[in-house]
């Protein structure tokens, strides 16, 4: 499959296309019908996708985008909180929350900065960002159609939960696959977030 208008003129182009096909890293629309289905569903449900640039530096995101939305609500506006720059309440801060461990505590000269990873919405873990970075590109290139595909999220817990959270607020069906021995808390959370836990939690 050719992913752009440039003709394959040699081995480099062939290898590039092979890698794109292998890892699903399409950089142009590969299925316009699937993309049209996504656009229609997102428009109908008022879903707006933040860009990766906005999530890397959310200082330009209008605070009104998340006004009145709880940080753990199953609301697509929480996509604009899927970044490091949140405080404990889900409000945006200029610098990601952190603590500095000094020599008096660690016994070493260099201070150690510890960033808090529990400031993310819905699951209090950064895996929502990882999940969004996997699903969003496939939606905008037409590789994933929320009206007919399921997003599969295998992990030991947090990535699966992040994938389910992102799927749900992007009006898509997600399936969590995780080992049976994981904490009951994880399974309880999945039962609440999955539309059909009997089929969507494996």
MIDREN-112562 format. One record per residue (C-alpha): residue number from 1; x, y, z. Coordinates in pm, 1 decimal, decimal comma, padded with zeros to 6 digits. Layout:
# residues N
   num         xx         yy         zz
   NUM          X          Y          Z
...
END
This chain:
# residues 202
   num         xx         yy         zz
     1    00000,0    00000,0    00000,0
     2    00134,1    00343,9   -00089,2
     3    00087,3    00596,4    00188,6
     4    00169,8    00912,6   -00000,2
     5    00183,9    01046,2   -00352,3
     6    00557,7    00987,4   -00387,9
     7    00624,4    00688,9   -00614,6
     8    00837,1    00406,5   -00477,7
     9    01168,8    00469,9   -00649,1
    10    01398,0    00241,5   -00456,6
    11    01478,4    00029,6   -00157,7
    12    01444,7    00315,9    00094,3
    13    01084,2    00385,0   -00004,5
    14    01003,4    00013,6    00003,6
    15    01157,8   -00026,9    00350,7
    16    00969,4    00278,4    00476,8
    17    00636,8    00138,9    00359,8
    18    00719,4   -00201,3    00507,5
    19    00788,7   -00044,5    00847,6
    20    00471,1    00163,0    00831,5
    21    00268,9   -00147,3    00754,5
    22    00440,7   -00348,0    01026,5
    23    00395,4   -00098,1    01309,1
    24    00079,0    00078,1    01195,4
    25    00253,5    00415,0    01175,3
    26    00065,3    00550,7    00874,0
    27    00118,6    00921,8    00823,0
    28   -00160,3    00977,4    00569,7
    29   -00521,6    00864,9    00547,7
    30   -00537,6    00496,3    00458,9
    31   -00916,8    00449,2    00480,0
    32   -01129,4    00754,4    00406,5
    33   -01455,1    00574,2    00492,1
    34   -01330,2    00487,6    00840,7
    35   -01212,6    00844,7    00890,8
    36   -01551,7    00976,7    00778,9
    37   -01722,6    00747,3    01031,2
    38   -01495,4    00878,0    01307,4
    39   -01557,5    01240,4    01212,4
    40   -01934,0    01185,7    01210,3
    41   -01933,6    01011,6    01548,8
    42   -01703,2    01266,7    01710,1
    43   -01903,1    01556,5    01569,7
    44   -02226,6    01400,5    01695,8
    45   -02082,7    01354,4    02045,9
    46   -01887,2    01680,5    02059,6
    47   -01547,2    01511,1    02082,2
    48   -01244,4    01726,8    02001,1
    49   -00897,9    01568,1    01992,0
    50   -00603,3    01760,7    02136,3
    51   -00288,8    01764,5    01926,1
    52    00032,1    01607,3    02050,5
    53    00184,3    01957,1    02055,8
    54   -00090,0    02074,3    02291,3
    55   -00032,8    01781,5    02525,1
    56    00344,6    01833,1    02518,8
    57    00298,2    02201,1    02610,9
    58   -00056,9    02255,4    02738,8
    59    00002,0    02623,9    02819,9
    60   -00192,7    02715,5    02506,3
    61   -00499,0    02506,3    02591,9
    62   -00798,4    02722,4    02683,1
    63   -00888,1    02643,5    03049,8
    64   -01253,6    02660,3    02946,5
    65   -01206,5    02324,7    02771,1
    66   -01211,8    02144,4    03107,6
    67   -01416,9    02390,9    03311,9
    68   -01681,5    02213,6    03518,2
    69   -01549,9    01867,6    03427,1
    70   -01429,7    01643,0    03708,2
    71   -01082,6    01505,7    03647,2
    72   -01211,5    01149,1    03674,0
    73   -01530,8    01197,5    03472,3
    74   -01591,0    00983,4    03164,5
    75   -01596,5    01300,0    02955,9
    76   -01405,9    01361,2    02631,6
    77   -01303,0    01704,7    02756,9
    78   -01064,7    01521,9    02989,0
    79   -00852,6    01448,7    02681,5
    80   -00720,1    01800,5    02738,8
    81   -00589,6    01686,1    03080,4
    82   -00392,1    01392,2    02941,4
    83   -00055,3    01556,4    03017,0
    84    00187,4    01604,2    03305,3
    85    00087,5    01962,7    03386,2
    86   -00192,3    01896,9    03637,8
    87   -00218,1    01944,6    04011,5
    88   -00390,1    01700,0    04245,0
    89   -00729,3    01851,0    04157,2
    90   -00677,3    01824,8    03782,1
    91   -00614,8    02197,6    03737,5
    92   -00332,6    02296,9    03505,6
    93   -00004,4    02417,6    03653,8
    94    00292,5    02588,2    03486,0
    95    00539,5    02321,6    03599,6
    96    00451,0    01954,3    03655,6
    97    00406,1    01874,6    04025,3
    98    00725,0    01746,9    04185,7
    99    00925,7    01726,7    04507,9
   100    01299,2    01771,9    04555,0
   101    01484,1    01513,8    04763,7
   102    01782,4    01685,5    04923,1
   103    02114,7    01558,9    05056,1
   104    01972,3    01547,7    05409,6
   105    01726,0    01281,7    05297,2
   106    01923,5    01090,4    05033,6
   107    02280,6    01120,7    05156,5
   108    02410,0    01226,6    04813,7
   109    02514,2    01572,5    04696,4
   110    02296,1    01600,5    04390,3
   111    01930,9    01682,5    04453,6
   112    01683,8    01434,3    04309,4
   113    01364,2    01562,0    04150,9
   114    01065,1    01329,2    04170,2
   115    00775,5    01409,0    03936,0
   116    00431,4    01294,9    04045,1
   117    00280,1    01045,9    03804,1
   118   -00062,7    01041,4    03969,4
   119   -00181,5    01376,6    03833,4
   120   -00338,9    01226,3    03523,1
   121   -00716,9    01206,5    03483,4
   122   -00940,9    00902,5    03519,4
   123   -00679,6    00647,4    03630,9
   124   -00421,3    00862,4    03820,5
   125   -00144,7    00716,8    03603,1
   126    00036,1    00836,2    03291,6
   127   -00083,8    00538,6    03084,9
   128   -00379,1    00743,9    02960,8
   129   -00125,1    00949,2    02765,8
   130    00036,9    00636,1    02622,4
   131   -00303,7    00499,9    02523,5
   132   -00407,1    00826,7    02357,5
   133   -00080,3    00835,1    02162,9
   134   -00164,1    00490,9    02021,7
   135   -00532,8    00538,4    01942,7
   136   -00548,8    00897,4    01816,4
   137   -00310,6    00849,2    01517,9
   138   -00503,2    00543,6    01406,4
   139   -00831,8    00733,7    01423,3
   140   -00709,5    01034,4    01224,5
   141   -00553,8    00814,8    00954,5
   142   -00862,2    00596,0    00919,0
   143   -00690,4    00285,7    01055,3
   144   -00939,1    00263,1    01342,8
   145   -01312,2    00306,5    01300,9
   146   -01498,0    00355,1    01632,4
   147   -01821,8    00241,0    01469,2
   148   -01692,4   -00108,6    01391,9
   149   -01350,9   -00174,9    01549,2
   150   -01246,5   -00259,5    01903,9
   151   -00928,0   -00125,9    02061,8
   152   -00736,7   -00404,7    02238,5
   153   -00533,8   -00303,8    02545,3
   154   -00309,7   -00581,0    02686,1
   155   -00116,5   -00508,1    03006,8
   156   -00078,5   -00589,9    03374,5
   157   -00321,3   -00316,1    03465,1
   158   -00260,8    00054,2    03417,3
   159   -00212,7    00054,2    03040,4
   160   -00528,8   -00154,2    03001,8
   161   -00716,1    00088,3    03228,6
   162   -00572,3    00384,4    03039,3
   163   -00680,2    00230,5    02710,5
   164   -01031,1    00164,6    02836,0
   165   -01059,5    00522,3    02966,3
   166   -00935,7    00673,0    02639,7
   167   -01153,8    00439,7    02431,4
   168   -01464,8    00526,0    02627,7
   169   -01422,5    00902,5    02613,8
   170   -01340,7    00874,1    02242,8
   171   -01673,6    00694,2    02187,5
   172   -01495,5    00369,7    02100,9
   173   -01514,6    00017,0    02232,8
   174   -01209,5   -00099,0    02423,2
   175   -01112,1   -00444,0    02546,5
   176   -00877,2   -00491,8    02842,9
   177   -00660,6   -00802,8    02852,6
   178   -00469,9   -00859,6    03176,1
   179   -00349,0   -01142,5    03400,9
   180   -00604,4   -01286,4    03642,4
   181   -00375,4   -01226,7    03939,2
   182   -00390,0   -00846,7    03922,1
   183   -00542,6   -00644,4    04205,7
   184   -00918,0   -00655,1    04259,2
   185   -00910,7   -00275,0    04248,1
   186   -00810,8   -00289,6    03881,1
   187   -01094,1   -00527,3    03795,2
   188   -01346,0   -00321,4    03994,5
   189   -01242,3   -00009,4    03803,5
   190   -01273,6   -00192,0    03469,5
   191   -01619,1   -00320,5    03564,3
   192   -01732,3    00039,7    03611,6
   193   -01574,5    00178,0    03294,0
   194   -01645,6   -00098,0    03043,1
   195   -01983,5   -00100,2    02871,4
   196   -01989,9   -00479,3    02881,1
   197   -01734,4   -00612,3    03133,3
   198   -01824,5   -00975,7    03064,4
   199   -01692,9   -00936,3    02707,9
   200   -01454,9   -00641,5    02738,4
   201   -01236,5   -00761,8    03028,0
   202   -01029,4   -01069,7    02948,5
END
